[in-house]
Amino acid sequence: MSSPRAIFKKSAMKSNFRMCLNPGNIGASFDQATLLEMAIKYGYRAISPYPKELAEMETSTISELLAKMKANDITWGSTNLPIDFRNDEKKFREDMTGLVEVAEAISKVGGTRMNTWIMPTHDLYTYNENFKLHRNRLKEAANVIGHYGIRLGLEYVGPKTLMARSKYSFIRTMAEAKELISAMGEPNVGFVLDTFHWYCAGETKTDILTLDKSDIVTVDLNDARTGFTVDEQTDGKRELPLATGVIPIKEFMEGIAQIGYDGPIRAEPFNQPLRDMEDELAVETTYKAMKKAFDLINQ
């Protein structure tokens, strides 16, 4: 009987995607070494870096970790940008003082990706005020991590149900996010492309084809709940890929394959039954769902 990894290798030859294990997204928790073991056991081809843990690792331990990753053809996925850029200046400045340390920890092991999200509303700032705040602060952060060879992915958040969350509306589509990225003017900034937000924003494969593969830093693969229209979907409740068939995931996968995307793809379902599972079972369940999605274009 073939192992999960052997099965994955056979199917993955037709695409260059890397299924990434990000345990926090599925309610699991592992240290960095155990995360790698889980990836090897179940067939993932990328793992999320833990900057704090990596910063504290002995050089010999890091060398062993990297050698095992190389031997099993596993690379790094993305990690969160560790700054609060949405609110007051004091907090932003405090967080920025630690950004270099995080960037150093990631870059010393060969990591090249960070990500954050753009909330589509704000209580205090009008669209233009919020645009300037995001442009200036994220530009500064991108410039810092860019010196360490790290790219920054921005995730627009698409559900219309969030638009009533605060007084002023903001970015919720790919087109608007493109305007922000262009205004920032930093070459290491791109997208976190999420199937759920892509679907909720009313976008199609055509929108994906306006991108170059270098425009995408990482990809999140999810499905949406049944019994709700696209405008009724809520951000914190999603499904694993192909669990419902609500989101046209094949169209999405074909789009990113057509532009040549070859980076990490992770699941981010915010799904309570998955979070309630034992950690290793959640890893296996997520792998099986992701593999079905990968196989849509690998047949």
C-alpha positions as CSV (number, residue, x, y, z in Angstrom):
1,M,0.0,0.0,0.0
2,S,1.4,3.4,-0.9
3,S,2.2,5.9,1.8
4,P,0.5,9.4,1.7
5,R,3.8,10.9,0.6
6,A,4.2,8.5,-2.3
7,I,0.7,9.2,-3.5
8,F,1.3,12.9,-3.3
9,K,4.5,12.7,-5.3
10,K,2.9,10.9,-8.1
11,S,0.1,13.5,-8.5
12,A,2.2,16.5,-7.8
13,M,4.4,16.0,-10.8
14,K,1.9,17.9,-12.9
15,S,2.0,21.1,-10.9
16,N,4.6,22.9,-8.9
17,F,2.4,23.8,-5.9
18,R,3.6,23.0,-2.4
19,M,1.0,21.9,0.1
20,C,1.9,23.7,3.3
21,L,1.2,22.6,6.8
22,N,0.2,25.5,9.0
23,P,-1.0,23.9,12.2
24,G,-2.5,27.1,13.8
25,N,-4.9,27.3,10.8
26,I,-6.4,23.9,11.6
27,G,-6.4,24.1,15.4
28,A,-3.3,22.0,15.9
29,S,-0.1,22.8,17.8
30,F,3.4,21.4,17.4
31,D,7.0,22.6,18.0
32,Q,9.1,23.2,14.9
33,A,10.7,19.8,14.9
34,T,7.4,17.9,15.4
35,L,5.8,20.0,12.7
36,L,8.4,18.8,10.3
37,E,7.8,15.2,11.3
38,M,4.1,15.6,10.7
39,A,4.8,17.1,7.3
40,I,7.1,14.2,6.4
41,K,4.6,11.6,7.6
42,Y,1.6,12.9,5.8
43,G,3.0,14.3,2.6
44,Y,3.2,18.0,3.0
45,R,5.9,19.8,1.0
46,A,6.2,23.0,3.1
47,I,5.9,24.0,6.7
48,S,5.3,27.3,8.5
49,P,8.4,28.8,10.3
50,Y,8.2,29.7,13.9
51,P,10.5,32.8,14.2
52,K,10.7,32.9,18.0
53,E,11.6,29.2,18.3
54,L,14.1,29.4,15.4
55,A,15.8,32.5,17.0
56,E,16.4,30.4,20.1
57,M,17.7,27.3,18.4
58,E,21.3,26.2,18.6
59,T,23.2,26.3,15.3
60,S,23.6,22.5,15.3
61,T,19.8,22.0,15.8
62,I,19.0,24.3,12.9
63,S,21.5,22.5,10.7
64,E,19.8,19.2,11.5
65,L,16.4,20.6,10.8
66,L,17.4,22.1,7.5
67,A,19.1,18.9,6.4
68,K,16.0,16.9,7.2
69,M,13.9,19.4,5.2
70,K,16.2,19.2,2.2
71,A,16.2,15.4,2.3
72,N,12.4,15.3,2.2
73,D,12.0,18.1,-0.3
74,I,10.2,20.3,2.2
75,T,10.5,24.1,2.1
76,W,9.3,27.0,4.2
77,G,5.8,28.5,3.9
78,S,4.8,31.9,5.3
79,T,4.5,33.4,8.8
80,N,2.5,36.3,10.2
81,L,3.9,39.9,10.1
82,P,4.2,40.5,13.8
83,I,3.1,44.2,13.9
84,D,-0.1,46.0,14.7
85,F,-0.2,48.6,11.9
86,R,-4.0,49.3,12.1
87,N,-4.2,51.4,15.2
88,D,-2.1,53.9,17.2
89,E,1.4,55.0,16.3
90,K,2.9,54.1,19.7
91,K,1.9,50.4,19.3
92,F,3.1,50.3,15.7
93,R,6.5,51.8,16.7
94,E,6.8,49.3,19.6
95,D,6.1,46.4,17.3
96,M,8.5,47.7,14.6
97,T,11.4,47.5,17.0
98,G,11.1,43.7,17.1
99,L,10.7,43.2,13.3
100,V,14.4,43.0,12.5
101,E,14.8,40.2,15.0
102,V,11.9,38.2,13.4
103,A,13.3,38.8,9.9
104,E,16.7,37.7,10.9
105,A,15.3,34.5,12.5
106,I,13.4,33.6,9.3
107,S,16.1,34.6,6.8
108,K,18.8,32.6,8.6
109,V,16.9,29.4,7.8
110,G,16.1,30.4,4.3
111,G,12.5,31.6,4.9
112,T,11.3,34.2,2.4
113,R,7.6,35.0,3.2
114,M,5.5,37.0,5.7
115,N,1.9,37.8,5.5
116,T,-0.9,39.9,7.0
117,W,-4.5,40.8,6.2
118,I,-6.4,44.0,5.4
119,M,-9.6,44.6,7.3
120,P,-12.3,45.9,5.1
121,T,-13.6,48.5,7.6
122,H,-12.4,50.8,10.3
123,D,-14.1,52.7,13.2
124,L,-12.1,55.9,13.0
125,Y,-10.5,56.3,9.5
126,T,-12.2,57.1,6.2
127,Y,-11.1,55.1,3.2
128,N,-8.5,57.7,2.2
129,E,-7.2,58.1,5.7
130,N,-6.9,54.3,6.1
131,F,-5.3,53.9,2.7
132,K,-2.6,56.4,3.6
133,L,-2.0,54.6,7.0
134,H,-1.7,51.2,5.3
135,R,0.4,52.5,2.5
136,N,2.9,54.2,4.8
137,R,3.2,51.7,7.6
138,L,3.2,48.5,5.5
139,K,5.7,50.2,3.1
140,E,8.0,50.7,6.1
141,A,7.6,47.1,7.3
142,A,8.1,45.7,3.8
143,N,11.2,47.8,3.4
144,V,12.7,46.4,6.6
145,I,12.0,42.7,5.8
146,G,13.0,43.3,2.2
147,H,16.6,43.8,3.3
148,Y,16.5,40.2,4.5
149,G,15.1,38.8,1.3
150,I,11.6,38.4,2.7
151,R,8.4,39.1,0.7
152,L,5.2,40.5,2.3
153,G,1.8,39.1,1.2
154,L,-1.3,41.2,1.8
155,E,-4.7,39.4,2.1
156,Y,-7.8,41.3,1.2
157,V,-10.9,40.2,3.1
158,G,-13.9,39.8,0.9
159,P,-17.1,39.0,2.9
160,K,-19.8,41.6,2.5
161,T,-21.1,40.7,6.0
162,L,-18.0,42.4,7.5
163,M,-18.9,45.7,5.8
164,A,-21.3,46.6,8.6
165,R,-18.7,45.8,11.3
166,S,-17.4,49.4,11.5
167,K,-18.3,52.9,10.3
168,Y,-16.0,53.3,7.3
169,S,-15.5,50.8,4.5
170,F,-12.1,49.9,3.1
171,I,-10.4,47.4,0.7
172,R,-12.2,44.1,0.1
173,T,-11.3,43.2,-3.5
174,M,-8.2,42.2,-5.5
175,A,-8.5,45.4,-7.6
176,E,-8.4,47.6,-4.5
177,A,-5.5,45.7,-3.0
178,K,-3.6,46.2,-6.3
179,E,-4.0,49.9,-5.9
180,L,-2.5,49.7,-2.3
181,I,0.4,47.5,-3.4
182,S,1.1,49.9,-6.3
183,A,1.0,52.9,-4.0
184,M,3.4,51.3,-1.6
185,G,6.0,51.0,-4.3
186,E,8.0,48.1,-2.7
187,P,9.0,45.3,-5.0
188,N,8.7,42.6,-2.3
189,V,5.0,43.1,-1.7
190,G,2.3,40.8,-3.2
191,F,-0.9,38.9,-2.4
192,V,-2.1,36.3,0.0
193,L,-4.7,34.8,-2.4
194,D,-7.5,33.1,-0.5
195,T,-10.2,31.1,-2.2
196,F,-12.8,32.2,0.3
197,H,-12.1,36.0,-0.1
198,W,-11.8,35.6,-3.9
199,Y,-15.2,34.0,-3.9
200,C,-16.8,36.5,-1.5
201,A,-15.4,39.4,-3.5
202,G,-17.2,38.1,-6.6
203,E,-14.0,37.3,-8.5
204,T,-13.3,34.7,-11.1
205,K,-10.4,33.0,-12.9
206,T,-10.1,36.0,-15.1
207,D,-9.1,38.1,-12.1
208,I,-6.4,35.6,-11.2
209,L,-5.0,35.7,-14.8
210,T,-4.3,39.4,-14.4
211,L,-1.6,38.4,-11.9
212,D,1.9,37.2,-12.5
213,K,3.1,34.3,-10.4
214,S,5.5,36.7,-8.6
215,D,2.5,38.7,-7.4
216,I,1.4,35.9,-5.1
217,V,3.3,35.3,-1.9
218,T,1.1,32.5,-0.5
219,V,-2.3,30.9,-1.1
220,D,-5.0,29.8,1.2
221,L,-7.4,27.1,0.1
222,N,-10.9,26.8,1.7
223,D,-14.5,26.1,0.9
224,A,-17.6,27.9,2.0
225,R,-20.7,26.8,3.9
226,T,-23.9,25.6,2.1
227,G,-27.2,27.3,2.8
228,F,-25.8,30.8,2.4
229,T,-25.5,33.1,-0.6
230,V,-22.1,34.6,-1.4
231,D,-23.2,37.8,0.3
232,E,-24.3,36.0,3.5
233,Q,-21.0,34.1,4.1
234,T,-19.1,35.0,7.3
235,D,-15.4,35.1,7.6
236,G,-14.9,33.0,10.7
237,K,-16.8,30.0,9.4
238,R,-15.5,28.1,6.5
239,E,-14.9,24.5,5.3
240,L,-12.0,22.4,4.1
241,P,-11.3,22.4,0.4
242,L,-14.1,20.6,-1.6
243,A,-16.1,19.9,1.5
244,T,-19.2,21.5,0.0
245,G,-18.4,22.5,-3.6
246,V,-19.7,26.0,-3.0
247,I,-16.5,27.7,-4.1
248,P,-15.3,26.8,-7.7
249,I,-12.0,25.6,-6.5
250,K,-11.1,23.9,-9.8
251,E,-11.4,27.2,-11.5
252,F,-9.2,28.8,-8.9
253,M,-6.5,26.1,-9.1
254,E,-6.5,26.3,-12.9
255,G,-6.0,30.0,-12.6
256,I,-3.0,29.9,-10.3
257,A,-1.5,27.0,-12.3
258,Q,-1.9,28.8,-15.6
259,I,0.1,31.8,-14.3
260,G,2.8,29.4,-13.1
261,Y,2.4,29.8,-9.3
262,D,4.8,27.4,-7.6
263,G,4.7,28.5,-3.9
264,P,3.0,27.2,-0.7
265,I,-0.7,26.5,-0.5
266,R,-2.2,26.1,3.0
267,A,-5.7,25.4,4.4
268,E,-7.3,28.1,6.6
269,P,-10.9,26.8,7.2
270,F,-11.7,28.3,10.6
271,N,-13.7,25.1,11.1
272,Q,-14.7,24.1,14.6
273,P,-15.1,20.4,14.0
274,L,-11.6,20.3,12.6
275,R,-10.2,22.3,15.5
276,D,-11.9,19.9,17.9
277,M,-10.0,16.9,16.4
278,E,-6.9,15.4,17.9
279,D,-4.0,17.3,16.4
280,E,-2.5,14.6,14.2
281,L,-6.0,13.6,12.9
282,A,-6.6,17.2,11.9
283,V,-3.3,17.1,10.0
284,E,-4.3,14.0,8.2
285,T,-7.8,15.2,7.5
286,T,-6.5,18.4,6.1
287,Y,-4.0,16.6,3.9
288,K,-6.7,14.4,2.3
289,A,-8.9,17.5,1.6
290,M,-6.0,19.4,0.1
291,K,-4.9,16.5,-2.0
292,K,-8.3,16.2,-3.6
293,A,-8.1,19.9,-4.6
294,F,-4.6,19.4,-6.0
295,D,-5.7,16.4,-8.0
296,L,-8.3,18.5,-9.8
297,I,-5.5,19.8,-12.0
298,N,-3.2,16.8,-11.7
299,Q,-5.3,14.2,-13.4
